[in-house]
Amino acid sequence: MTSARSAHGDSPTPVEVSDRGLPEWLVPVRDAAQTVEASQLSRFLPPPDGGGRPSAVLVLFGDGSRGPELLLMERASSLRSHAGQPSFPGGSVDPEDGDPQGEGRLRAALREAEEETGLDPSGVQVFGVLPSLYIPVSGFVVTPVLGWWRRPTPVAPVDPGETARVFTVPVADLTDPANRVMAVHPAGHAGPAFRVGSALVWGFTAGVIDRILHFAGWELPWDQDHRVPLDWHT
């Protein structure tokens, strides 16, 4: 399911998008992905001229000891950008992934997740794709690829120079109003954020999680006036 070439060596292996056997609790996420528009997810939309660097992230849901959970990773503190920031696994669509506007995004999400966390992508079932969004500060056009961790495998940082840790977060913790805040950037703008243990999930990752919770009907009322400043040095 990664960017391996087919037996004929002329094209990447197809990645199937399927909801076969999807847990009932994930159906609201699948349904939301089929109808939601980019403008409902973010005010930062891909450039109309087709510019921006194609990339993808894997939004991977699994069954944990406390129910549904999401896979996240924390970027190494030594990185030049977004050091120490929790995020989804993901990265740029490479030429070997194929069409950056099509299946290449799916392959990139799975490939990057394998390279960063060590998961076995054959155990991941892609069940949906959210509209592509734009990150102005980096120029990335990011496609969130929705996955069901049908057959979980051990995960851990593959390269400690890039990834500090890999962890799962119960969806119940993300929906808990006590863990929800608005993070205020030094530039003055604010966005939804989540307290996850000692970490704060903010930025693009938190924005996607926030919208998934909302459109899946999982969101609980929370205090959007509760604001915390970001100690951001990147």
N, C-alpha and C positions, 0 to 999 in steps of 0.2 A: 504493500500500500504506500510505500515511499516512492522516491524518484527512480527506482530501479527500472531499467529498460525492459521492454518485452522480449520474448524469446527470439523475435526477429531482429531485435536491436534497433528498431527504427522509430520507436515512440515509447514514452513512459507508460508504466502500467496504469490502467484506468483506476480511479478511485470512485467507488459507488457511494451515492448518497441514498440512505435507506432508513426508514423508520420501523423496519421489521423487528418485532420483539422488543420494541422500546418500552421501558417501564412506564406505567400509567402516570407517574408523577412528572415525567418529562414531556408529556403530551402538550401541556400549556406552552412550554418553551418552543416546541416544534411548531405549534399553531401560530405563535407570535412571529416566528421567523418567516413564515409564509406570507404575512401581510404587512409587517412593519416597514416603514420607509426610512431612508437615511436621515431625513430631516426630523424624524421623531426620536432619533438616537443621539444626534449631536448637531450643533450649529456649524461645525467644521466639516464641510462636504468636499469631496474630491474636486480638483480644479476642472472646470468645464472643458478646458483644452486638452484634457487627457494627461496632463503633467503629473508629477509626483512619482515616487519610487514604489512600485507594487510590493506589498508584503502581506503577511497573514499571521494570525495568532490562533492557537488552539484553545477554545473554551471547553474544557473537558469536565464533564459531570460523571461522578461515580457513586456507588453505594458504600458508605462508611459505617463505622461502629455507631455513629450518632445520626444515621440517615443520609440523605443526599449531601454530596460535598463537591467542591470545585478544586481543581489542581492549580496551584500557583507556584511561582519561584521568586526568589529574591536575588536581584542583581548584585554582583560583588561590589564591595565598597571601594575597590581600586579603579573601577571603570571611570572613564572621562565624562560620561553622560548618564544621568539617572542612577547614580551610584546608590546601592542599598535599597532601591525601590522595588517593591513587590510588583509582579506582572504576570501575564499569561506567557507560556512558552510561545515563541514565534520569532519571525525575522523576515528578511527579504526573500522574494521569489527569485530563485536562481534560474539560469537558462535551461538547466537539465530538468527543472520541474515542469516545463512546458508552458502553455499559454497562460500569461500572467493575468488575463482577464477571465480565464475559465478554470479548468481543473488544476492548473499550475498552482493556484492559491491553496487548494486542498492538500496537494503534495507538499508544498512549502510548510504548511502548518504542522503536518505530521512529521516531516523530516526534521524541522527545527526542534520540535518537542522531543524527538528521539535524541538529537545531538545535545540538547541542553539538560534533559532529565533522565535519559537512559530508558525511557519507557519503550515497550514493544508496540509499534504502531499497528501490528496485525490484530491486537486486542482492542483497537479503537474503532467504533462504528460512527462514521460521520452521518449525522441525521439532519443537518440543516446548515445554512449559511446566512449570516446577517449582511445587510448592505455595507459596502465599503465606506470607510470614514477617513478623514484627513487629520494628520497631526502637523500643524503648521511649523512648529519649532524644528522638526526634523525633515519635513517634506515627504513623509511616508504616507501612502494610501494603504490603509490597513483593512483587511477583510477578516472579521471574526468567524472562524469555522467552528461549528458546534459539534461536539463529540460525546458519545456515550462510552464509558470505560467498561465495555462488555466483559473483557477478560483482563483485570488489573495485573500489572507486573511491578516489581520493585522499581523505585525511582530514587535518584540521588544526583547531586551535581556531577556532571561529566567533566567539566573544566572549572575547577575552583577559581580560576582567574576571571571567569565570566559569571558564574553562578555561585552565590553563597550558600543557598539552601533551596530545597524543593519540599513543598508541604501541601497538605490538603486542608481546606477550610469547610466546616459544616455549613450548609446553606442556612441552617437555623441560627448560626452566629451572625451571618450576613443580614438576615432579616430582623434580628433583635434590635429594637430601637435604641437600646443602651450602647450599641456598638456603632451607631451611625452619627456622623458629624458632617459639617461643611468645612473643607480644608481651604484656608486662605493663602494664596500664593503671595510671595513678596511683592509681585507686581500689582496686587490688589484684587484680582479676580478670584472667585471662589467656586468650588465644585464639590460634588458628593464624595465622601470618603468613608472608609470602614476601619474600625479598630479591630485588628486581628492579632490577639496576643500582645506582644510588645511592638508590633509593626503597625504602620498606617498604610492602607491601600488607598491610593489617590490617583488623580490624573486619568489617562485614557482607560486604564484597567477598571478603575472604580466607576467611571462613567458607563462603561458597557455593562458591568454587573448591576448598577443602579437601574438601567433601562430594562434589562432582562427581568429583574425582580418586579418592576412595575408592569410590564406588558404580559408577564406570565401570571399576574394576579397574586404574587407572593409578598408584595410589599406591605409592611405594617406602618401605621402612622408613626412618624418620628419628628423630632424637633429640628427643623431646618434652620432655626436661629442659633443652634449650638455650633459655634465656629471655633476652629483651632488653627493657629498659624503653622505654616510649613517651615521647618528648618531645612531649607533647600540650598545646597551649595554647588550644584552642577552647572 
